[in-house]
């Protein structure tokens, strides 16, 4: 199973899309996809659904959503495989678990590239850092879980991902500045700001425009101030 959440939700089993038609079932799938291969308590999933139903009927709605997701998994299943809808979306004591079978996750790829970028920055390898951090940022297709109704758990997950994205952006900007790529950086950020909703991109364009021509240290300090203000 391949999962993408750094933009609109995309879940694919055997290459086939598994995205329910109803908003409630999409929300349940999104919460499960936010924590792949981990137990998500039924109480958490039910609480997410209070947007669609009163609390007293949300557990019944949860069971309906699980059935809808499993129906899609059955349609996408491989008859020769040992994975079944019930083993992919598994009922476990206390809740449910989405078993990816070791498939791709854009969040995991983002963390892997970002981690490599941070380590490269720590050892002063700004070229590698810039490349790996750019790879991490390139995985974002839009706001996390774009188009999915977010309850308490999903809202917290989205906020955490966006904060990490801003932090990675800041490290990439600093790597570019350390490499003396002020002009290229300003151009790239302007292009990114035109196509993305992330406020930090647009603010950094303004900062670099105001500090263009000053020393790299001045520009770096200005960038840091902007990122810290955005993360506050």
N, C-alpha and C positions, 0 to 999 in steps of 0.2 A: 504494500500500500504506500502510495506517495501522497504527502500532505504539504500543501502550501497555504500559509496564513498571512504572509507579509504582503498584503493586498487583499483582494477578494478571496474567500474560502474556496480551495480546490482540494478535493479528496478523490483519488483514483485508485481503483482496485483492478489489477490486471489491465491497466491502461484505460479503463472505462470510468467515466465520471460517476461519483456517488454523492450527489447533492440533492437532498429532498426538496419537494416542491413547496411544502408549507414552512412558514417562518419559524414556527415552534420547533420542528424537527431539525431545521438548519441550525438553530441556536443550540440544541442539544449536541449535534454533531460538532459544532464549533468548539464547545467546551471540552468535549472529548479529544478533539484534535489539538487543543491547546496543551493537553497533558497526555501525549501518546504513550502507550505502554504503561500507564499508571492508573491506579484505582481512582475513580472520581466518585465520591459518595453520592448515593441517590438523593440525599437531602440537599446537596449542593445543586444538582441538576434540577430538582423540583423548585428550588428557590429561584433559579434563573428563569423559570417559566412563569413566574407570577405576573410577568408583563402580558402574557397571553391568557391567563386563567386565574381565578381566585386561588388562594393558597390551599384551600380544602380539596380542590379538584386537580391541582397541579401534578400530583403523583399519578393519577389516572392518565393525564395527558402525557406524562413522561413515558408510560408504557406504550401508548399509541405511537409516540415518536420513535421509540426503540423498534417497534414493529415496522414502521415505515423505512427506517434506515436499513434494517435487516432484509427487507424486500428488495431494496436496491442492491444490497450486497449479493443477494442470491442471483440477481440478474447479471451481475458482473463477475460472478464466480467462475472458476475453472473446474469443470467436472472431474478432471484428472487430479486436481490438487486436494490436499487434506484439509484445507481451510474451508470452513463453512460459515454462514452468517452468524451462527451462535458462538463460534470460536473467535471470529474477528471482532464482533461486538459482544464481548463476553460478560455475562452476569457473574459477579463475584460477591462474596459476602460483604454486604454494606453498600454495594453500588455496581458500577460498570467499568470496563476497561476496553479501550480500543487497541487491538493488537495489530501493529503495523507489519509484522513479519520481517522486520529489518529493512523496510522500505525507506525512501528518501523523505527528509523533512527539511524545508527551507530554513526553519528556525535553527536546526542543528548545524546546517551548513553556514548560516550567518555567524553562529557562535564559534565555529571552527576557524573561519577566515578572520574574524575579529580577534580571536585569541592569538592567532599567528601574527597579526598586525601589531597587537600590543607588545608581544614578546620582541618583535623586531624593533619597535620604538625603544624598548628598554635597553637594547644593546647598541642603539645608535645607527641601525641599518634603516635609514629613512626611505630608501628606494623600495626595499621589500615591504616595509610597513605601508607605504602609500599604495602599493599594488594589492596587498591582501585586504587592506581596509576598504579600498575601492570595490574589490570583489564582494565584500560583505554588504556594502551599501547597494550594490547593483542587484542584489536579490529582492530588494523592495520594489513592488509594483504599485504601491499606493499605501494608504493607511492600513495598519494591521486589522484583519477581520472586517475589511470594508464591506458595508452593506448588511452586516449581521447585527440584529438587536442584541445589546449587551446588558446582562444583569450584573450582579455584584462580582462574581468570580471572573467573568470575561472582561468587565471593565478594568479590574485590577491587572489582569494579564496584559491587556492592551496598553495600559499606562506603563507597565514595566518594560514592554518591548519598545515603546516609543522613547522612553528615557535612555535605554541602551543604544537605540539608533542615534540619538543626539550625541551621546558620548563618543560613539564610533566616528560620527561625522567630525567632531572636534579633534579627535586624534588624527584623522585623515588630513584635515586642514593644516594642523601643525606639521605633519610630515611634508606636505606640499610646500609650506612656508620654509621649512628647514632646507628643502632642496632648491630654494630660490625661484619657485614657480608661481610667483605672485600674479602675473598677467594671465597665465593659463588657468590658475585657480579661480580667479574672478570670472573668467569666461565660462568655465564648467559649472560653477555655482549658479550663474545666471541662467544657464540652460536647464539645470535641474530645478530651479525655482519656478520656471515657466511650466513645468510638467508635473510638479508634485505639490501636495498641500502642506508639506512640513514647513512650519513657520521659520525654523532655524535657517533653512536655505535662503529665504528671502532676506532675513536680517543680516546674514553674513555677506550677501551681495552689497548691502548698504554700508556695512562696516568696511569692507575691502575698498569700496569706492571712496569712502571718506579718508582712509588711511593709505591709499595708493600713493606711492612716491616717498613715504616715510621709510624708516629703517624696518627690517624684518622683525626686530624685537618689538617695535611699536605696533606693527600689524598683529603679531602673535598675541600681545597683551590685549589688544582690542577684541580679537576673536574670542579669547578666553572669557572676557567680561560678558560678551554677547551670549555665549553658550551657558555660562553660569546663571545669567539672568533668565534664560529660557528654561533652565532645569529647575528653577526655584519654585 
